[in-house]
Amino acid sequence: MATNPAPVTLVLGDEELLAERAMGAVVSAARAADPQAEVYDLFGSKVEPGELTRLTSPSLFGDRSVIAVRSAQDLVKDVIAEALAYARAPSEDVTLVLLHPGGAKGKALVDGLKKAGAAVVTVTKLTKAGERLDFIRSEMRAAGRSISADATQMLLDAVGSDLRELAAACSQLAFDTPGKAVDEAAVARYHRGRAEVSGFTVADKAVEGRLGEAMEQLRWALATGVAPVLIVSALAGGVRSLAKVGSAPRNLRGGQLAAHVGMPPWKVDRVRRQLNGWGPDGLARALRAVAVADEQVKGGGTDPGYALERTVQTIVASRDGR
């Protein structure tokens, strides 16, 4: 990503992890160009008419801002009109990036942004096992590691097809395995199943506002050797699930809602129960907190355990707006 991103970027595709990374790259590039830029993290169904116009209006003081709109397919007609009007005459002080999964819903926004000259980043869903194996290898290369063919297949078999879980497992292996190469023994040693379970337990307690239980589970997980990167991944997944279900159109129910958010119905039911007490601002704060924790446990901080405790506290506090 260039140092100065395009004033308007459309991230198009329904591969969630890759799309979020593409959006994050735009935001990071804008922040690199101006570290003082203020970031607004919005969800399509929650953006009110007039809000986008207000946020994209030039600042009297020349302050820069970055506006990231997730689930842009859920923008209402009036807000789509605002986005297209802005894309035709963008400001130098604002970077606007919108994430759209593709498909028929919100197609007018996609077509209009393309016609207005917005930069388009297309992410393709990985549907074949070979593509996921390539993904694992690319993750390890990005971490400065190599991984044998047998270890790559073993990791895919152990973790499954979810890219977020694969990325977390790769990060764990790269962080914890000595030497440059990762082999079958390393995969077998670090992937025993308990990490994912305990990480998700911490996440469930945190998003439900159970601070004491979440902290107890977190400390137990760390004491028994669960990798911090897997706990961060579970926390991120829990908050993102809340955001996806919370920003879905209210008229969707049952199977339609499950299909829209890409979750099994039983998980949607659980997430809907967990949404009690959450609002858009709290979700945005929680998302930022897990992003910071992800950086810290991967080497940006000196104490991963402390970073995770702070993140759990922030998530719980964000739930009720404290």
PADREN-6239 format. One line per 4 residues: number of its first residue (from 1); for each residue x, y, z of N, C-alpha, C, CB. Coordinates in steps of 0.001 Angstrom, whole numbers, plus 500000, padded with zeros to 6 digits. Glycine has a CB too. Example, Ala and Ser with C-alpha at 12.3 -4.5 7.8 and 13.67 -1.06 7.14 Angstrom:
<rs>
1) 513190,494310,507800,512300,495500,507800,513200,496700,507800,511308,495527,509046  512850,497750,507080,513670,498940,507140,512900,500030,507870,514084,499402,505725
</rs>
This chain:
<rs>
1) 500842,498815,500000,500000,500000,500000,500883,501243,500000,499045,500002,501219  500545,502191,499146,501328,503407,499047,501204,504212,500334,500881,504243,497841  502212,505113,500568,502195,505914,501781,500958,506778,501848,503433,506775,501866  500575,507383,500720,499371,508180,500667,498300,507404,499916,499638,509547,500000
5) 497313,506851,500620,496283,506062,499935,495367,506945,499114,495464,505264,500941  494609,506318,498229,493631,507055,497432,492616,507716,498363,492918,506115,496417  492041,508843,497966,491069,509506,498845,489842,508643,499125,490630,510819,498231  489469,507799,498150,488329,506894,498343,488741,505508,497856,487047,507406,497578
9) 488567,504504,498706,488913,503126,498354,487717,502218,498635,490169,502645,499147  487421,501363,497692,486393,500344,497863,487081,498991,497993,485380,500351,496670  486894,498328,499131,487394,496974,499315,486234,496033,499021,487972,496752,500770  486393,495192,498033,485287,494393,497515,485596,492911,497635,484994,494758,496056
13) 484744,492171,498339,484937,490736,498468,484443,490220,499798,486387,490386,498292  484073,488935,499851,483472,488381,501063,484401,487458,501828,482223,487641,500715  485701,487491,501531,486665,486756,502358,487029,487668,503515,487950,486321,501534  486393,487460,504656,486398,488430,505742,487792,488855,506187,485663,487871,506906
17) 488661,487913,506452,489994,488253,506951,490758,489095,505939,490783,486982,507280  490762,488674,504681,491506,489393,503656,490911,490779,503420,491523,488594,502352  489582,490869,503465,488946,492173,503277,489294,493112,504426,487421,492018,503160  489268,492599,505650,489607,493441,506796,491074,493859,506755,489306,492705,508107
21) 491929,492965,506293,493344,493330,506161,493526,494431,505118,494186,492096,505781  492780,494320,504018,492883,495348,502980,492403,496694,503508,492069,494946,501736  491297,496682,504242,490804,497925,504844,491819,498457,505849,489433,497699,505530  492366,497568,506667,493354,497982,507654,494605,498571,507027,493728,496819,508516
25) 494981,498061,505843,496155,498593,505155,495922,500032,504710,496509,497720,503948  494705,500324,504264,494378,501696,503864,494427,502623,505073,492983,501755,503198  493816,502175,506179,493813,502991,507393,495244,503208,507897,492952,502324,508490  496046,502159,507887,497432,502275,508361,498244,503223,507486,498101,500897,508394
29) 498015,503159,506171,498733,504049,505258,498366,505499,505516,498434,503684,503803  497083,505744,505761,496652,507110,506053,497233,507601,507370,495129,507190,506093  497275,506708,508370,497857,507090,509652,499365,507280,509551,497537,506044,510707  500010,506519,508662,501450,506700,508466,501737,508071,507858,502021,505582,507563
33) 500851,508499,506943,501028,509822,506332,500771,510938,507335,500095,509981,505130  499864,510696,508279,499572,511676,509321,499175,510929,510590,498443,512662,508874  500122,510707,511512,499830,509943,512733,498742,510569,513603,501084,509795,513548  498461,511849,513404,497436,512525,514199,496041,512402,513601,497786,513978,514351
37) 495934,511760,512455,494627,511631,511810,493665,510872,512710,494758,510920,510450  492439,511352,512792,491425,510688,513607,490708,509643,512775,490419,511708,514181  490515,508456,513363,489890,507348,512647,488460,507152,513146,490711,506047,512822  487518,507095,512213,486119,506821,512523,485776,505439,511957,485169,507936,511934
41) 485405,504524,512827,485096,503149,512429,483576,502985,512479,485820,502095,513364  482935,502877,511315,481481,502887,511226,480949,501569,510674,481015,504046,510354  479708,501251,511025,479012,500092,510482,477867,500581,509611,478492,499162,511616  477751,499994,508414,476824,500495,507413,475416,500740,507905,476772,499561,506300
45) 474833,499794,508616,473438,499933,509030,473245,500987,510111,472916,498611,509522  474347,501438,510736,474254,502406,511825,474542,503840,511377,475210,502022,512927  474937,504025,510119,475284,505364,509647,473999,506130,509316,476224,505291,508400  473786,507224,509995,472582,508027,509794,472765,508998,508627,472231,508799,511078
49) 471679,509349,507929,471773,510366,506873,472368,511653,507422,470387,510645,506259  473294,512211,506696,473969,513436,507108,475269,513199,507854,473060,514242,507961  475435,512003,508432,476633,511726,509222,477876,511671,508348,476474,510417,509982  477774,511005,507209,478927,510895,506327,479309,512255,505762,478640,509915,505194
53) 478323,513052,505424,478600,514404,504925,479316,515227,505981,477299,515106,504500  478878,515104,507223,479517,515850,508306,480965,515406,508506,478730,515675,509609  481191,514099,508500,482538,513589,508757,483500,513878,507617,482488,512103,509005  482998,513980,506393,483868,514224,505243,484029,515706,504920,483328,513505,504037
57) 483344,516563,505663,483478,517999,505417,484877,518465,505808,482403,518794,506200  485485,519360,505019,486837,519841,505339,486904,520480,506719,487302,520843,504290  487979,520216,507441,488172,520792,508766,488677,522229,508660,489154,519941,509585  488187,523059,509550,488647,524455,509567,490121,524545,509927,487820,525281,510558
61) 490621,523536,510624,492005,523555,511091,492909,522645,510258,492065,523139,512552  492379,522108,509176,493185,521255,508315,493484,519891,508895,494455,521930,508004  492696,519461,509904,492918,518150,510508,492518,517048,509529,492124,518015,511830  493331,515991,509499,493025,514857,508632,492175,513833,509380,494321,514204,508114
65) 491371,513102,508633,490567,512047,509238,490486,510860,508294,489155,512559,509585  490232,509706,508886,490091,508463,508138,488733,507872,508504,491269,507454,508450  487919,507587,507513,486583,507044,507755,486517,505653,507150,485472,507966,507157  486347,504648,508004,486246,503267,507554,484811,502796,507751,487247,502350,508319
69) 484177,502392,506665,482773,501965,506711,482715,500466,506437,481899,502758,505674  482383,499691,507457,482224,498247,507306,480784,497937,506891,482590,497506,508626  480583,496771,506269,479239,496363,505843,478559,497484,505060,478378,495969,507065  479279,498003,504060,478752,499131,503295,477496,498767,502513,479808,499650,502346
73) 477237,497480,502318,476026,497070,501614,474770,497427,502400,476058,495574,501340  474931,497724,503707,473778,498043,504547,473510,499538,504653,473979,497475,505921  474271,500357,503941,474000,501796,503946,472632,502069,503335,475099,502567,503175  471899,502994,503936,470596,503358,503384,470793,504239,502152,469728,504087,504447
77) 469714,504402,501394,469780,505087,500097,470357,506491,500206,468400,505158,499477  469920,507241,501225,470403,508625,501364,471895,508675,501659,469637,509347,502473  472383,507736,502452,473807,507724,502786,474628,507280,501575,474077,506793,503994  474097,506345,500785,474774,505962,499543,474940,507183,498645,473984,504850,498806
81) 473894,508002,498572,473978,509222,497757,475062,510148,498281,472628,509955,497736  475191,510249,499605,476242,511084,500193,477623,510536,499843,476075,511165,501724  477778,509214,499942,479073,508598,499641,479464,508825,498188,479037,507097,499943  478522,508680,497288,478826,508862,495862,479126,510325,495551,477655,508369,494992
85) 478384,511237,496171,478650,512668,495955,480048,513015,496441,477596,513545,496681  480433,512464,497592,481777,512738,498105,482845,512133,497197,481927,512191,499533  482611,510897,496724,483605,510226,495877,483863,510999,494588,483142,508808,495544  482871,511715,494115,483064,512495,492886,483896,513750,493125,481716,512882,492297
89) 483948,514230,494371,484744,515427,494688,485328,515270,496087,483875,516732,494592  486292,514363,496266,486830,514081,497605,487710,515219,498124,487632,512781,497585  487867,515235,499448,488709,516232,500106,490123,515699,500289,488113,516633,501463  491089,516576,500294,492471,516178,500528,492703,515784,501981,493415,517304,500139
93) 491795,516200,502866,491991,515975,504295,491300,514711,504807,491492,517165,505064  490626,513981,503924,489844,512828,504364,490188,511608,503517,488331,513132,504283  490368,510482,504180,490501,509193,503490,489265,508364,503825,491831,508439,503909  488552,507955,502803,487333,507166,502981,487561,505777,502402,486107,507856,502302
97) 487319,504736,503217,487453,503367,502738,486180,502619,503128,488737,502670,503329  485595,501930,502163,484346,501211,502378,484542,499739,502064,483215,501802,501515  483986,498886,502916,484114,497446,502732,482757,496885,502310,484627,496754,504037  482724,496253,501150,481490,495687,500589,481756,494234,500220,480998,496503,499338
101) 480872,493299,500607,481147,491886,500335,480867,491454,498909,480348,491043,501252  480335,492364,498075,479922,491965,496735,478476,491496,496766,480843,490855,496181  477979,491056,495635,476592,490632,495581,475673,491760,495174,476165,490082,496908  474377,491434,495109,473410,492383,494570,473087,493518,495533,472147,491664,494203
105) 473111,493232,496837,472742,494274,497783,473780,495389,497801,472576,493687,499181  473311,496613,497635,474220,497752,497616,475024,497874,496336,475150,497663,498766  474556,497224,495257,475307,497256,494002,475412,498669,493437,474655,496340,492977  474387,499494,493698,474433,500871,493209,475622,501617,493799,473132,501604,493546
109) 475946,501317,495052,477113,501941,495687,478387,501494,494991,477175,501592,497191  478522,500201,494751,479718,499672,494105,479893,500277,492719,479647,498144,494011  478825,500247,491927,478905,500786,490564,479217,502274,490578,477596,500536,489812  478590,503000,491501,478809,504442,491569,480216,504801,491987,477836,505065,492518
113) 480775,504064,492943,482137,504340,493384,483141,504055,492268,482475,503507,494626  482917,502966,491539,483807,502666,490422,483746,503757,489367,483451,501319,489802  482533,504195,489064,482363,505248,488052,483004,506558,488499,480873,505472,487759  482984,506814,489816,483563,508048,490347,485082,508003,490403,483016,508323,491726
117) 485671,506848,490132,487130,506741,490120,487754,506283,491413,487705,508030,489764  486953,505705,492304,487519,505203,493562,488489,504064,493283,486400,504732,494519  489506,503961,494113,490407,502810,494025,489647,501564,494470,491692,503024,494901  489851,500463,493787,489141,499234,494100,490151,498138,494451,488242,498799,492911
121) 489985,497555,495627,490799,496425,496057,489869,495218,496136,491512,496707,497444  490103,494226,495292,489243,493051,495241,489910,491885,495958,488919,492674,493783  489187,491283,496881,489688,490099,497572,488839,488907,497139,489653,490288,499133  489490,487796,496890,488818,486610,496372,488709,485549,497450,489561,486055,495153
125) 487538,484961,497588,487328,483917,498588,488151,482688,498224,485826,483555,498702  488810,482127,499214,489614,480930,498996,488714,479706,499164,490832,480876,499982  488448,479006,498088,487500,477886,498126,488173,476520,497997,486484,478045,497022  489418,476485,497580,490091,475212,497344,491147,474960,498409,490727,475187,495950
129) 491351,473681,498705,492358,473325,499712,493734,473830,499312,492400,471806,499918  494054,473765,498019,495350,474243,497558,495553,475718,497832,495504,473979,496089  494472,476505,497722,494572,477941,497998,494836,478198,499479,493288,478662,497561  494231,477375,500324,494463,477538,501760,495885,477106,502136,493429,476726,502566
133) 496394,476094,501455,497790,475706,501687,498724,476842,501277,498140,474411,500904  498415,477481,500141,499212,478636,499714,499122,479768,500735,498744,479131,498331  497928,479939,501305,497742,480978,502319,498639,480715,503527,496265,481049,502756  498675,479460,503973,499536,479114,505117,500995,479430,504794,499381,477612,505491
137) 501430,479036,503602,502829,479295,503225,503119,480791,503157,503149,478643,501872  502163,481566,502648,502383,483009,502553,502430,483656,503937,501283,483659,501707  501599,483158,504860,501628,483676,506229,502981,483409,506881,500503,483047,507067  503505,482231,506664,504797,481892,507252,505921,482710,506608,505075,480388,507097
141) 505850,482910,505289,506864,483743,504622,506833,485164,505155,506647,483750,503100  505618,485685,505361,505492,487050,505881,506108,487171,507267,504022,487470,505926  506117,486070,508004,506722,486063,509347,508205,485712,509302,505989,485073,510251  508745,485571,508083,510160,485248,507946,510479,483795,508197,510953,486082,508871
145) 509498,482910,508038,509696,481493,508290,509361,480679,507044,508841,481034,509477  509797,479441,507049,509399,478474,506030,508676,477333,506720,510631,477952,505222  507893,476581,505968,507161,475468,506541,507152,474330,505533,505715,475884,506931  507394,473130,505998,507465,471992,505089,506082,471660,504529,508058,470768,505807
149) 506061,470948,503419,504791,470584,502791,503936,469734,503720,505042,469836,501484  504566,468773,504389,503818,467907,505294,503267,468694,506479,504703,466763,505790  504057,469614,506998,503594,470423,508129,502456,471347,507708,504755,471246,508712  502533,471846,506474,501468,472703,505960,500151,471942,505909,501828,473238,504566
153) 500188,470731,505379,498973,469917,505295,498475,469543,506682,499228,468650,504469  499400,469228,507586,499003,468866,508949,498307,470030,509634,500224,468425,509768  498825,471225,509423,498228,472404,510049,496827,472648,509508,499108,473641,509820  496653,472517,508197,495330,472695,507600,494354,471654,508133,495412,472609,506070
157) 494799,470415,508232,493938,469347,508739,493544,469601,510195,494642,467989,508612  494477,470140,510972,494222,470336,512397,493323,471533,512664,495526,470507,513137  493531,472608,511921,492838,473867,512212,491532,473988,511446,493732,475048,511883  491505,473518,510188,490319,473675,509363,490470,474814,508375,489106,473904,510230
161) 489362,475197,507745,489426,476105,506600,489285,477578,506950,488370,475743,505630  488924,477913,508188,488733,479311,508545,490068,480062,508498,488098,479425,509945  490129,481102,507668,491394,481808,507475,491872,482509,508737,491257,482815,506363  490936,483005,509533,491355,483710,510746,492051,482753,511713,490143,484371,511430
165) 491485,481554,511840,492111,480571,512726,493439,480091,512150,491171,479376,512955  493509,479941,510828,494774,479542,510209,495842,480609,510424,494581,479282,508704  495449,481873,510260,496410,482965,510452,496913,483003,511886,495775,484312,510085  496006,482792,512858,496420,482791,514259,497369,481638,514550,495201,482709,515175
169) 497068,480466,513971,497940,479312,514192,499319,479539,513584,497309,478048,513601  499357,480138,512398,500649,480452,511769,501437,481437,512620,500440,481026,510355  500749,482436,513129,501414,483433,513962,501981,482790,515211,500447,484557,514337  501219,481878,515810,501704,481174,516997,502961,480379,516690,500624,480246,517546
173) 502917,479621,515606,504066,478792,515240,505294,479646,514947,503729,477924,514026  505085,480746,514212,506215,481608,513863,506822,482245,515107,505774,482695,512878  505965,482588,516065,506433,483280,517264,507140,482336,518224,505269,483951,517968  506618,481106,518340,507093,480204,519386,508117,479165,518935,505940,479504,519973
177) 508217,478915,517627,509097,477850,517153,510500,478387,516893,508529,477210,515878  511527,477822,517520,512895,478289,517260,513355,477891,515866,513865,477728,518310  514338,478639,515357,514838,478341,514026,513960,478924,512945,514958,476860,513837  514366,478741,511706,513637,479335,510585,512530,478431,510065,514593,479659,509461
181) 512753,477119,510085,511808,476180,509482,510834,475632,510514,512556,475031,508813  509580,475478,510088,508547,474871,510908,508237,473503,510315,507264,475772,510979  508329,472459,511151,508105,471105,510647,506895,470473,511316,509344,470234,510871  506659,469193,511005,505500,468485,511555,505547,468410,513076,505420,467082,510974
185) 506733,468232,513628,506853,468135,515076,506384,469416,515762,508295,467831,515465  506728,470559,515159,506307,471838,515737,504795,471982,515691,506968,473009,514998  504182,471582,514564,502720,471668,514454,502064,470777,515493,502250,471271,513038  502551,469550,515621,501982,468614,516592,502151,469126,518017,502634,467237,516449
189) 503278,469774,518283,503565,470242,519637,502667,471403,520043,505020,470656,519748  502378,472297,519105,501659,473515,519458,500168,473461,519186,502240,474655,518724  499724,472488,518409,498296,472426,518135,497709,471172,518773,498026,472444,516611  497231,471338,519989,496657,470202,520711,495170,470395,520974,497390,469991,522028
193) 494578,471470,520458,493142,471653,520585,492705,472504,521763,492500,470343,520686  493450,472446,522889,492948,473145,524062,493054,474658,523887,493711,472702,525309  494011,475135,523064,494209,476576,522945,492975,477260,522406,495394,476877,522053  492389,476695,521333,491226,477333,520744,490064,477380,521729,490811,476604,519478
197) 489858,476270,522462,488740,476197,523391,488891,477233,524485,488631,474800,523995  490061,477291,525128,490240,478224,526224,490236,479666,525733,491532,477927,526958  490772,479908,524542,490738,481255,523996,489314,481727,523759,491525,481316,522705  488478,480863,523209,487092,481228,522964,486317,481375,524274,486425,480186,522072
201) 486712,480614,525296,486065,480774,526597,486335,482164,527164,486553,479695,527579  487578,482621,527058,487919,483976,527498,487092,484998,526723,489434,484252,527311  486993,484812,525413,486263,485757,524575,484788,485815,524956,486407,485379,523106  484166,484650,525163,482751,484625,525521,482507,485358,526835,482252,483182,525621
205) 483337,485113,527827,483160,485783,529116,483336,487295,528964,484159,485230,530155  484307,487711,528145,484582,489141,527994,483422,489866,527314,485868,489349,527192  482944,489336,526185,481886,490049,525459,480566,490009,526222,481698,489448,524060  480414,489067,527148,479210,489011,527977,479318,489899,529216,478937,487578,528397
209) 480471,490560,529381,480638,491491,530490,481013,490852,531808,479401,492252,530673  481440,489599,531791,481801,488900,533026,483292,489079,533286,481434,487387,532941  483643,490203,533832,485060,490555,533972,485811,489560,534841,485200,491949,534557  485276,489257,536021,485981,488354,536917,486231,486991,536299,485209,488194,538189
213) 485201,486425,535662,485349,485113,535042,486301,485164,533852,483991,484582,534601  486222,486251,533080,487105,486384,531911,488560,486454,532343,486739,487635,531091  488840,487225,533403,490214,487348,533876,490707,486027,534448,490323,488455,534930  489835,485301,535138,490225,484005,535688,490563,483026,534574,489110,483437,536569
217) 489728,482979,533529,489979,482093,532401,491241,482497,531639,488780,482089,531462  491450,483821,531515,492642,484300,530819,493908,483869,531546,492606,485824,530685  493936,484053,532840,495140,483706,533610,495377,482199,533599,495017,484210,535063  494273,481423,533630,494435,479974,533561,494997,479581,532193,493084,479257,533825
221) 494485,480193,531151,494948,479858,529801,496433,480160,529646,494141,480630,528747  496851,481330,530119,498262,481703,530007,499139,480775,530859,498464,483175,530435  498629,480408,532036,499419,479555,532921,499597,478147,532365,498769,479484,534283  498649,477689,531558,498731,476340,530995,499335,476322,529602,497362,475715,530956
225) 499891,477464,529173,500653,477474,527931,499916,477852,526674,501219,476185,527734  498706,478398,526792,497999,478838,525594,498719,480051,525007,496510,479176,525916  498954,480038,523698,499670,481129,523046,498839,482408,523072,500025,480753,521600  499437,483537,523468,498688,484802,523486,498062,485160,522142,499596,485920,523918
229) 498725,484799,521026,498161,485165,519720,496832,484466,519476,499144,484820,518596  496662,483261,520005,495394,482562,519827,494295,483183,520689,495555,481077,520168  494666,483679,521857,493676,484349,522701,493227,485651,522039,494255,484629,524115  494177,486395,521484,493817,487622,520768,492899,487308,519593,495080,488352,520273
233) 493222,486247,518869,492390,485863,517729,490966,485544,518174,493000,484654,517004  490833,484827,519286,489505,484495,519799,488752,485748,520238,489617,483513,520969  489449,486672,520915,488816,487924,521319,488356,488714,520102,489778,488765,522161  489213,488790,519089,488855,489509,517863,487645,488865,517203,490042,489539,516883
237) 487649,487537,517140,486517,486845,516530,485223,487089,517281,486789,485363,516462  485283,487128,518609,484086,487380,519394,483518,488765,519162,484381,487196,520848  484395,489768,519134,483927,491143,518916,483414,491317,517488,485059,492155,519201  484113,490746,516519,483670,490877,515126,482330,490184,514902,484724,490295,514175
241) 482101,489067,515575,480804,488396,515460,479688,489299,515975,480811,487063,516234  479933,489980,517088,478956,490936,517596,478684,492032,516575,479441,491548,518908  479764,492537,515974,479613,493622,515001,478820,493165,513779,480988,494144,514568  479091,491972,513301,478398,491472,512116,476914,491270,512373,479022,490168,511654
245) 476578,490630,513475,475169,490392,513778,474472,491699,514151,475030,489367,514918  475173,492552,514893,474573,493810,515314,474299,494768,514182,475445,494470,516301  475102,494687,513115,474921,495607,511989,474051,495022,510887,476262,495991,511416  473580,493792,511073,472736,493165,510055,471360,493837,510019,472589,491646,510329
249) 470711,493850,508864,469359,494435,508772,468412,493791,509778,468794,494273,507346  467617,494593,510418,466764,494098,511495,465628,493208,511003,466194,495255,512257  465326,493281,509729,464215,492474,509222,464625,491033,508927,463650,493106,507968  465906,490714,509054,466358,489352,508791,466180,488494,510033,467829,489343,508338
253) 465717,487281,509833,465506,486353,510931,465976,484957,510527,464021,486330,511347  466261,484132,511508,466543,482726,511281,467624,482471,510254,465312,482039,510863  467275,481631,509282,468238,481230,508271,468725,482373,507414,467648,480189,507406  467850,483357,507151,468277,484503,506350,469376,485284,507053,467090,485421,506055
257) 469213,485496,508352,470231,486209,509122,471520,485404,509172,469731,486499,510545  471410,484098,509392,472598,483249,509445,473362,483298,508129,472211,481805,509775  472632,483249,507010,473283,483306,505700,473925,484668,505470,472273,483005,504584  473266,485720,505927,473779,487079,505708,475105,487303,506428,472755,488114,506176
261) 475209,486811,507669,476420,487052,508455,477430,485918,508327,476060,487248,509912  477057,484835,507626,477991,483740,507410,478297,482929,508653,479253,484271,506861  477277,482690,509482,477439,481894,510695,476354,480828,510746,477387,482791,511961  476605,479721,511430,475543,478748,511649,474472,479339,512562,476112,477446,512252
265) 473215,478899,512421,472123,479482,513221,472368,479430,514726,470834,478770,512912  472953,478329,515231,473179,478246,516672,474118,479330,517167,473735,476889,517035  475126,479673,516323,476062,480717,516728,475404,482082,516675,477305,480698,515842  474553,482305,515665,473837,483577,515576,472986,483785,516828,472951,483620,514305
269) 472295,482729,517261,471463,482838,518460,472304,483217,519676,470723,481517,518722  473473,482612,519804,474332,482922,520943,474847,484358,520868,475509,481942,521004  475267,484784,519676,475785,486146,519521,474693,487177,519784,476368,486342,518112  473460,486883,519352,472364,487820,519607,472133,487991,521104,471074,487340,518926
273) 472267,486921,521855,472152,487040,523316,473307,487861,523884,472121,485643,523973  474497,487668,523323,475667,488396,523817,475624,489879,523469,476929,487782,523257  474825,490258,522481,474753,491659,522044,474099,492572,523073,473994,491752,520743  473400,492003,524043,472750,492822,525057,473771,493727,525757,472030,491929,526085
277) 473524,495023,525717,474437,495978,526347,475456,496591,525410,475151,495317,527453  475513,496104,524169,476495,496621,523226,475875,497665,522292,477096,495474,522412  476693,498682,521937,476309,499685,520957,477432,499884,519965,475949,501011,521638  477190,500636,518885,478215,500834,517848,479509,501432,518379,477675,501722,516764
281) 479417,502424,519272,480638,503055,519794,481452,502062,520623,480284,504292,520649  480754,501274,521443,481455,500282,522249,482127,499227,521400,480504,499627,523207  481436,498781,520346,482028,497797,519444,483268,498365,518758,481002,497346,518395  483209,499614,518358,484364,500239,517703,485548,500306,518661,484006,501655,517199
285) 485289,500657,519933,486385,500701,520920,486966,499310,521151,485888,501290,522259  486094,498316,521216,486576,496947,521444,487412,496461,520264,485393,495990,521681  486992,496786,519043,487760,496397,517856,489145,497035,517870,487010,496796,516574  489203,498305,518255,490501,498981,518320,491381,498338,519392,490318,500490,518609
289) 490763,497943,520512,491531,497343,521608,492162,496019,521181,490631,497124,522832  491410,495183,520460,491993,493901,520050,493048,494105,518968,490896,492946,519545  492907,495154,518161,493931,495442,517154,495245,495835,517835,493458,496571,516200  495150,496650,518882,496346,497044,519635,496961,495824,520321,495999,498135,520684
293) 496113,494983,520903,496627,493786,521583,497317,492854,520604,495494,493044,522295  496779,492727,519412,497386,491869,518398,498820,492319,518105,496543,491882,517106  499004,493628,517994,500348,494155,517739,501274,493902,518922,500285,495654,517437  500750,494068,520129,501597,493937,521312,502036,492497,521563,500868,494462,522524
297) 501138,491541,521355,501529,490153,521622,502425,489591,520523,500290,489278,521771  502500,490290,519399,503380,489845,518319,504713,490587,518324,502693,490032,516977  505037,491194,519449,506351,491812,519569,506342,493298,519800,507122,491538,518370  505160,493941,519690,505095,495385,519879,505094,495799,521333,503880,495926,519217
301) 504869,494855,522251,504864,495151,523681,505810,494224,524414,503451,495029,524256  506064,494534,525680,507017,493738,526458,506339,492669,527303,507832,494640,527352  505033,492785,527534,504333,491858,528418,502996,491469,527791,504120,492486,529822  502951,490380,527012,501696,489960,526373,500569,489712,527372,501929,488705,525563
305) 500900,489150,528539,499875,488877,529538,499197,490148,530013,500475,488145,530715  499998,491177,530277,499440,492462,530704,498594,493071,529598,500560,493434,531108  499075,492976,528350,498322,493522,527223,496966,492841,527090,499118,493366,525924  496933,491517,527294,495672,490790,527197,494725,491168,528340,495931,489278,527202
309) 495259,491342,529534,494406,491743,530650,493787,493111,530393,495204,491760,531958  494587,494041,529892,494055,495371,529570,492987,495279,528496,495181,496311,529111  493201,494410,527522,492233,494272,526435,490918,493708,526933,492791,493386,525336  490972,492692,527768,489749,492126,528346,489008,493190,529148,490078,490906,529244
313) 489734,493971,529943,489111,495034,530723,488440,496067,529815,490152,495714,531615  489108,496411,528704,488545,497392,527776,487294,496850,527103,489579,497786,526721  487330,495585,526716,486153,494980,526078,484959,495012,527026,486452,493524,525646  485171,494593,528261,484078,494579,529228,483559,495998,529470,484539,493942,530556
317) 484474,496959,529619,484058,498338,529842,483315,498912,528630,485271,499201,530168  483714,498501,527430,483083,499013,526209,481657,498511,526057,483899,498618,524987  481370,497377,526698,480047,496763,526542,478944,497684,527055,479992,495421,527281  479162,498330,528166,478100,499178,528720,478460,500665,528673,477805,498769,530159
321) 479483,500978,527833,479811,502394,527602,480634,503047,528666,478587,503160,527451  481194,502260,529580,482014,502880,530637,483373,503303,530102,482200,501912,531814
</rs>
